[in-house]
Amino acid sequence: HLNESNWDEATKGNSVFIKFCSKTCSHCQQMKAAWAVLEETWEEDERALIGTVDCDINMKLCEIHDVVGTPTLLYGDRNNLEEYAGETSLYALNNWAKLVLVPICSPENTEPCNDTDRERLKKWMSMTVEDVQQMIENMKQAEIQAEIDFDNHMQVLQVQYDEMNSVYVMKTAAIKREIDFMKSIEVSRKVN
């Protein structure tokens, strides 16, 4: 189990997949066996760490990582964890881990970095904290703008779809009326 005293050493330079749980959480208990097998399966892997944090005991770690409910599964670089929201069966967790838990290029682990990322790290590590924060803020604004652009394009496509769907509905309704009319003629001719 991970705790406040071993967190830094255990997670440093690793790609991590962490279950934040509590003893009173029924969902935590339901996935306890699968998670234990997952931890054991990955125990010898030097490139990744799969672990557990008991939020009943390690409340500060859970607060630091914005855990508000359990179980919460977080993965990635320990300084930038993301939430996992997939299935929690052993099969699903293990297959997902095989795809995602690869060495991550970071200031703590430059070995998996390509030359471009190493240069970027070198440049960014020489910047002031304020400059890095500004760069992050600029990227967040770019992300927001990308989402706005996407939404605007989707609205245009939605209008086009609605127009095409309206034409389709009208055409198929007219065709069905013609078919029904022809069927009535066919039936009428068979009777006479």
Backbone torsions as a table, in degrees:
resi	resn	phi	psi	omega
1	HIS	NA	142.6	177.5
2	LEU	-89.3	145.4	177.4
3	ASN	-146.0	-179.4	-175.9
4	GLU	-62.1	-31.2	-177.1
5	SER	-81.3	-26.5	-178.4
6	ASN	-109.1	-2.9	-175.7
7	TRP	-56.5	-53.7	-175.2
8	ASP	-59.6	-48.2	-177.8
9	GLU	-67.3	-42.6	-176.1
10	ALA	-69.8	-34.4	-174.1
11	THR	-96.5	-13.2	-175.1
12	LYS	-58.1	124.0	175.4
13	GLY	74.7	1.5	-178.6
14	ASN	-103.2	153.2	164.9
15	SER	-83.2	129.0	-172.4
16	VAL	-121.5	155.5	174.0
17	PHE	-138.4	109.0	-169.9
18	ILE	-120.9	133.8	173.9
19	LYS	-100.5	117.9	173.7
20	PHE	-96.4	121.0	-171.9
21	CYS	-141.4	176.4	173.5
22	SER	-142.9	156.0	-177.1
23	LYS	-69.1	-24.5	-177.4
24	THR	-89.2	-4.0	-177.6
25	CYS	-85.6	119.3	-178.1
26	SER	-67.5	-36.3	178.0
27	HIS	-65.3	-37.0	177.4
28	CYS	-61.9	-42.9	-178.8
29	GLN	-67.5	-36.0	179.3
30	GLN	-63.4	-34.5	-177.7
31	MET	-99.4	5.5	-175.8
32	LYS	-58.4	-47.9	-177.4
33	ALA	-65.7	-44.8	179.6
34	ALA	-61.8	-42.3	-178.8
35	TRP	-66.7	-38.0	178.8
36	ALA	-62.2	-42.2	178.2
37	VAL	-66.5	-40.3	178.5
38	LEU	-60.6	-46.6	178.5
39	GLU	-59.3	-43.4	-179.3
40	GLU	-66.2	-40.3	179.8
41	THR	-60.3	-38.6	-175.7
42	TRP	-97.7	3.9	-173.7
43	GLU	-56.3	-39.1	-176.6
44	GLU	-88.9	-5.6	-177.8
45	ASP	-74.8	120.5	-176.4
46	GLU	-82.1	-13.3	-176.7
47	ARG	-92.4	-10.3	-176.2
48	ALA	-145.5	155.9	176.6
49	LEU	-129.1	126.0	172.4
50	ILE	-112.7	123.3	-174.6
51	GLY	-146.3	179.6	-177.4
52	THR	-131.2	139.9	172.2
53	VAL	-121.3	122.6	176.8
54	ASP	-86.0	109.8	-175.9
55	CYS	-72.1	-17.0	175.2
56	ASP	-67.3	-33.6	-176.5
57	ILE	-99.3	-37.2	-173.9
58	ASN	-111.7	57.4	-176.0
59	MET	-58.7	-36.7	-177.6
60	LYS	-63.8	-42.7	177.5
61	LEU	-61.2	-40.7	-179.7
62	CYS	-67.0	-38.2	177.3
63	GLU	-66.4	-43.3	179.8
64	ILE	-56.8	-36.8	-176.4
65	HIS	-98.7	18.4	175.0
66	ASP	55.1	37.2	177.3
67	VAL	-80.8	116.5	-179.9
68	VAL	-109.8	-17.8	177.5
69	GLY	-143.6	157.2	179.3
70	THR	-124.2	149.1	-2.3
71	PRO	-77.1	146.5	170.8
72	THR	-121.6	125.6	179.6
73	LEU	-108.0	120.2	-179.7
74	LEU	-119.6	148.3	-177.7
75	TYR	-144.7	165.4	174.7
76	GLY	114.1	-149.6	175.8
77	ASP	-78.5	137.4	-174.4
78	ARG	-58.4	-22.4	179.5
79	ASN	-90.9	-2.3	-177.8
80	ASN	-152.9	61.6	-175.8
81	LEU	-74.9	145.1	177.6
82	GLU	-118.6	155.1	-177.4
83	GLU	-88.0	133.7	174.5
84	TYR	-89.9	132.9	-177.9
85	ALA	-128.8	21.2	-178.1
86	GLY	-87.3	-166.6	178.9
87	GLU	-65.7	155.9	-176.8
88	THR	-115.5	18.6	173.4
89	SER	-75.2	156.1	179.5
90	LEU	-57.0	-44.2	-178.8
91	TYR	-58.4	-48.7	-178.0
92	ALA	-66.2	-44.9	-178.9
93	LEU	-62.2	-45.3	-177.5
94	ASN	-67.7	-42.8	178.3
95	ASN	-64.1	-40.5	178.0
96	TRP	-63.8	-45.2	-179.4
97	ALA	-59.4	-39.6	179.4
98	LYS	-61.2	-34.1	-179.1
99	LEU	-80.6	-34.3	-168.1
100	VAL	-105.6	-33.9	-174.6
101	LEU	-82.6	79.0	176.8
102	VAL	-115.9	159.2	178.2
103	PRO	-55.2	135.2	-176.7
104	ILE	-107.1	131.7	174.8
105	CYS	-69.7	122.0	-179.9
106	SER	-154.8	168.8	177.5
107	PRO	-58.2	-28.4	-179.9
108	GLU	-84.8	-16.2	-175.5
109	ASN	-145.4	88.0	-176.8
110	THR	-88.6	-8.2	-177.7
111	GLU	-57.5	-44.0	-180.0
112	PRO	-78.2	-1.5	-177.2
113	CYS	-74.2	141.9	170.9
114	ASN	-83.8	174.6	-176.2
115	ASP	-59.4	-40.8	-179.9
116	THR	-62.3	-46.3	179.9
117	ASP	-66.0	-36.0	177.2
118	ARG	-62.6	-41.6	178.5
119	GLU	-65.2	-42.4	178.5
120	ARG	-63.4	-43.5	177.8
121	LEU	-60.2	-45.3	-179.3
122	LYS	-59.4	-45.8	-179.7
123	LYS	-64.2	-48.0	-175.6
124	TRP	-68.9	-33.8	179.4
125	MET	-69.5	-21.4	178.9
126	SER	-86.8	-7.9	-178.9
127	MET	-81.1	159.8	175.0
128	THR	-73.0	158.9	178.2
129	VAL	-59.6	-38.9	180.0
130	GLU	-63.5	-41.2	179.0
131	ASP	-65.3	-39.7	178.2
132	VAL	-65.8	-42.3	177.8
133	GLN	-61.5	-39.5	178.3
134	GLN	-66.5	-40.3	178.2
135	MET	-62.7	-42.0	177.6
136	ILE	-62.9	-43.7	179.5
137	GLU	-62.2	-41.6	177.5
138	ASN	-61.4	-41.3	179.5
139	MET	-67.7	-37.0	176.8
140	LYS	-63.2	-40.0	177.6
141	GLN	-65.4	-38.7	177.2
142	ALA	-64.1	-37.9	177.7
143	GLU	-65.0	-43.4	177.8
144	ILE	-61.5	-43.3	179.2
145	GLN	-64.4	-38.8	178.1
146	ALA	-62.4	-39.1	178.4
147	GLU	-67.3	-41.0	177.6
148	ILE	-62.0	-46.2	178.6
149	ASP	-59.3	-43.4	179.7
150	PHE	-62.1	-48.0	-179.6
151	ASP	-59.9	-41.3	178.4
152	ASN	-62.4	-44.0	178.6
153	HIS	-65.7	-37.3	178.4
154	MET	-65.2	-35.5	177.3
155	GLN	-64.0	-42.2	177.6
156	VAL	-62.3	-45.8	178.5
157	LEU	-63.7	-36.7	179.3
158	GLN	-63.5	-41.6	177.7
159	VAL	-62.2	-45.3	178.3
160	GLN	-61.0	-43.3	179.3
161	TYR	-62.0	-46.9	-179.0
162	ASP	-59.1	-41.7	178.5
163	GLU	-64.0	-46.4	179.8
164	MET	-64.2	-39.4	-179.4
165	ASN	-66.5	-39.3	178.4
166	SER	-61.9	-45.4	177.7
167	VAL	-61.4	-44.2	179.5
168	TYR	-60.1	-47.0	-179.0
169	VAL	-62.0	-43.8	-180.0
170	MET	-64.6	-44.5	-179.5
171	LYS	-63.1	-48.5	-177.4
172	THR	-66.1	-34.4	176.8
173	ALA	-64.2	-42.9	178.8
174	ALA	-64.9	-42.0	179.3
175	ILE	-63.6	-43.2	179.6
176	LYS	-63.7	-39.6	176.6
177	ARG	-60.5	-43.2	178.9
178	GLU	-63.4	-43.3	179.0
179	ILE	-61.5	-45.8	179.2
180	ASP	-60.9	-40.5	179.3
181	PHE	-64.7	-42.1	179.1
182	MET	-66.0	-38.0	178.0
183	LYS	-63.7	-37.4	179.4
184	SER	-66.0	-36.0	177.4
185	ILE	-66.8	-42.5	179.9
186	GLU	-60.0	-47.6	179.6
187	VAL	-62.6	-42.9	-179.8
188	SER	-61.4	-38.6	-178.1
189	ARG	-71.9	-33.5	178.6
190	LYS	-69.1	-35.1	-179.2
191	VAL	-72.6	-37.8	-178.3
192	ASN	-83.0	NA	NA
